[in-house]
Amino acid sequence: MLVETVLREPCVRPGTMAPGDVHLRAEERPVDVAHVVVVVETGDGSPIMRHQVAAGCTLPSGRTRSMPFLLPVPWETPVTWPGHPVVLGLRTEVVLADGAVCRWTAPFEVHPSLGHHRLLEALWSLGFGLERVELAGGPLPEVRRSMPFVQRMTFRLPTAPAGGLSVALVAGPVGVDVVTVTAAGRRHAVVRHDGGAPHAAGPGSGSGHPVLDTCSDGR
């Protein structure tokens, strides 16, 4: 059996629904499919979410079938950044009635939310450059979260190469919870998606510096 999954929109953001299709093709014999699922996972294979596409169908030999789906992308899904090592994958599993499993994988790109953009613009306006992006475990008592990891970024000022700014990010429906760690201690703020003032002490909105990626529809 041949398996391929195609997302209809390349611009996926946290908190949205990603439409796509799973394409199946039976080769020389009919195939009984028990169920089809798609899984979003980190580069080391840790699942972020599973979504069942279909269950219980038979595909005659030589025939193809397309199965549409609408994949919910959790708010806490890490954002992928060009040039940095956070990699997500979209894995499709087709489990056959005889127990065999057919798999298909591809990169899964997640673009920044508006809250992410506002945070980056604020830091760029202060002269910070993005040095490293990673997924990290451990406690983050300031923030309510559901995943066992958070996305952590390290920024650095060109004029102060010895010191960096560590920022932990957890996105939600209102905005992005931001916990910064410096030599002076920790600070927590929420950068809102809607452009409102940040909750508590934190970076404000940007100053016209370029953002990493913007969809053509302006979302």
C-alpha positions as CSV (number, residue, x, y, z in Angstrom):
1,M,0.0,0.0,0.0
2,L,1.2,3.5,-0.8
3,V,0.5,6.3,1.7
4,E,0.9,10.1,1.3
5,T,-0.4,13.0,3.4
6,V,-0.8,16.5,2.1
7,L,-1.7,19.6,4.1
8,R,-3.9,22.0,2.1
9,E,-2.4,25.1,3.7
10,P,1.4,25.4,4.4
11,C,0.9,28.1,7.0
12,V,-0.1,26.3,10.2
13,R,-0.3,28.2,13.5
14,P,-0.8,27.2,17.1
15,G,-4.5,27.2,18.1
16,T,-5.8,26.7,14.5
17,M,-7.2,23.8,12.5
18,A,-5.0,22.4,9.7
19,P,-6.9,20.8,6.8
20,G,-5.4,18.0,4.8
21,D,-5.9,14.7,3.0
22,V,-4.5,11.2,3.4
23,H,-4.1,9.5,0.0
24,L,-4.1,5.7,0.0
25,R,-3.4,3.4,-3.0
26,A,-3.8,-0.4,-3.0
27,E,-1.3,-2.2,-5.2
28,E,-1.7,-5.7,-6.5
29,R,-4.3,-6.9,-3.9
30,P,-7.3,-5.5,-2.0
31,V,-6.5,-4.0,1.4
32,D,-8.6,-3.9,4.5
33,V,-7.9,-0.8,6.6
34,A,-8.6,-0.9,10.3
35,H,-7.9,2.7,11.0
36,V,-5.9,5.8,9.9
37,V,-4.3,8.3,12.3
38,V,-2.0,11.3,11.9
39,V,0.4,12.2,14.7
40,V,2.3,15.4,15.3
41,E,5.6,14.6,17.1
42,T,8.9,16.2,18.0
43,G,12.1,15.3,16.4
44,D,12.9,12.6,19.0
45,G,9.5,11.0,18.5
46,S,7.6,12.4,21.5
47,P,3.9,12.8,20.4
48,I,2.2,16.2,20.7
49,M,-1.2,15.0,19.5
50,R,-2.9,12.2,17.7
51,H,-5.9,12.5,15.4
52,Q,-8.0,9.7,13.9
53,V,-8.8,10.3,10.3
54,A,-10.8,7.2,9.4
55,A,-11.7,3.6,10.4
56,G,-12.9,0.4,8.8
57,C,-12.7,0.5,5.0
58,T,-11.7,-1.7,2.1
59,L,-9.6,-0.5,-0.8
60,P,-9.8,-2.7,-4.0
61,S,-6.6,-3.5,-5.8
62,G,-5.3,-0.7,-8.0
63,R,-7.7,1.8,-6.5
64,T,-6.9,5.1,-4.7
65,R,-8.8,6.8,-1.9
66,S,-8.4,10.3,-0.4
67,M,-9.5,10.8,3.2
68,P,-9.9,14.5,4.3
69,F,-9.2,15.5,7.9
70,L,-9.1,18.7,10.0
71,L,-6.2,18.5,12.4
72,P,-6.5,20.6,15.6
73,V,-3.1,22.2,16.4
74,P,-2.8,22.7,20.2
75,W,-1.8,26.2,21.4
76,E,1.3,24.8,23.1
77,T,2.7,23.2,19.8
78,P,6.3,24.4,19.4
79,V,7.0,26.9,16.6
80,T,9.5,25.9,14.0
81,W,12.2,28.4,13.1
82,P,14.4,28.5,10.0
83,G,18.0,27.8,10.9
84,H,17.3,26.4,14.3
85,P,17.1,22.7,15.4
86,V,13.5,22.4,16.7
87,V,12.0,20.0,14.2
88,L,8.4,18.6,14.2
89,G,7.1,15.8,12.1
90,L,3.7,14.7,10.8
91,R,3.5,10.9,10.8
92,T,0.6,9.0,9.2
93,E,-0.1,5.5,10.4
94,V,-2.4,3.2,8.4
95,V,-3.1,0.1,10.4
96,L,-4.4,-2.9,8.3
97,A,-6.8,-5.5,9.5
98,D,-4.1,-8.1,9.5
99,G,-2.0,-6.0,12.0
100,A,0.5,-4.6,9.5
101,V,1.2,-0.9,9.7
102,C,2.1,1.4,6.8
103,R,3.7,4.7,7.8
104,W,4.5,8.0,6.0
105,T,6.3,11.0,7.6
106,A,7.1,14.6,6.6
107,P,8.3,17.8,8.3
108,F,5.5,19.8,10.0
109,E,6.1,23.5,10.0
110,V,4.3,25.7,12.6
111,H,4.5,29.4,12.1
112,P,4.5,32.0,14.9
113,S,1.3,33.3,16.4
114,L,0.7,37.1,16.7
115,G,1.9,36.9,20.3
116,H,5.2,35.3,19.2
117,H,5.6,38.0,16.6
118,R,5.0,40.8,19.1
119,L,7.6,39.4,21.5
120,L,10.2,39.0,18.7
121,E,9.6,42.5,17.5
122,A,10.1,43.9,21.0
123,L,13.3,42.1,21.5
124,W,14.7,42.9,18.1
125,S,13.9,46.6,18.7
126,L,16.2,46.4,21.7
127,G,19.0,44.9,19.6
128,F,18.7,41.2,20.7
129,G,19.4,38.5,18.2
130,L,18.0,35.0,18.3
131,E,20.8,32.6,19.1
132,R,19.2,29.2,19.9
133,V,15.8,27.5,20.0
134,E,15.1,24.3,21.9
135,L,12.6,22.2,23.7
136,A,13.2,21.9,27.4
137,G,11.6,20.0,30.3
138,G,11.6,20.9,34.0
139,P,9.2,23.0,36.1
140,L,7.8,26.3,35.1
141,P,5.6,27.3,38.1
142,E,4.6,30.7,36.8
143,V,2.7,29.1,33.8
144,R,-0.2,26.6,33.6
145,R,0.6,24.2,30.8
146,S,-0.4,20.7,29.6
147,M,2.7,19.5,27.7
148,P,5.8,18.0,29.4
149,F,8.1,20.5,27.6
150,V,8.3,24.2,26.8
151,Q,9.9,26.0,24.0
152,R,12.9,27.9,25.2
153,M,14.8,30.6,23.2
154,T,18.1,32.2,23.9
155,F,18.7,35.8,22.8
156,R,21.9,37.8,22.9
157,L,23.0,41.4,22.4
158,P,26.0,41.8,20.0
159,T,27.4,44.4,22.5
160,A,27.3,41.9,25.4
161,P,28.4,38.5,24.0
162,A,29.0,37.0,27.4
163,G,25.5,37.4,28.6
164,G,22.3,36.0,27.2
165,L,18.5,36.2,27.8
166,S,16.7,32.9,28.2
167,V,13.0,33.0,27.4
168,A,10.5,30.2,28.0
169,L,7.3,30.4,25.8
170,V,3.9,28.8,26.4
171,A,1.2,30.0,24.0
172,G,-2.5,30.0,24.8
173,P,-5.8,31.5,23.5
174,V,-5.1,34.9,25.0
175,G,-1.4,35.3,24.3
176,V,2.0,33.9,24.9
177,D,3.2,33.4,28.5
178,V,6.8,34.6,28.6
179,V,9.2,33.7,31.4
180,T,12.6,35.4,31.1
181,V,15.7,34.4,33.1
182,T,18.7,36.7,33.5
183,A,21.3,37.2,36.1
184,A,18.9,39.6,37.8
185,G,16.2,36.9,38.3
186,R,13.0,35.7,36.6
187,R,10.1,37.7,35.2
188,H,6.7,36.6,33.9
189,A,4.5,38.4,31.4
190,V,1.8,37.6,28.8
191,V,2.2,39.0,25.4
192,R,-1.3,39.2,23.9
193,H,-2.2,38.1,20.4
194,D,-4.6,41.0,20.0
195,G,-2.0,43.8,20.5
196,G,-3.2,44.8,24.0
197,A,-0.8,45.7,26.7
198,P,1.2,42.8,28.2
199,H,0.0,41.5,31.5
200,A,2.5,42.2,34.3
201,A,6.0,43.5,33.5
202,G,7.2,42.4,30.0
203,P,8.2,43.5,26.6
204,G,5.8,45.7,24.7
205,S,4.9,45.7,21.0
206,G,7.3,46.0,18.2
207,S,8.9,48.8,16.3
208,G,8.7,47.8,12.6
209,H,11.5,45.2,12.6
210,P,10.9,42.3,10.3
211,V,9.1,39.2,11.5
212,L,10.3,35.7,10.8
213,D,7.5,34.5,8.6
214,T,4.2,36.1,7.7
215,C,1.4,34.3,5.7
216,S,0.2,36.1,2.6
217,D,-3.3,36.4,4.1
218,G,-1.9,38.4,7.0
219,R,-2.9,35.9,9.7
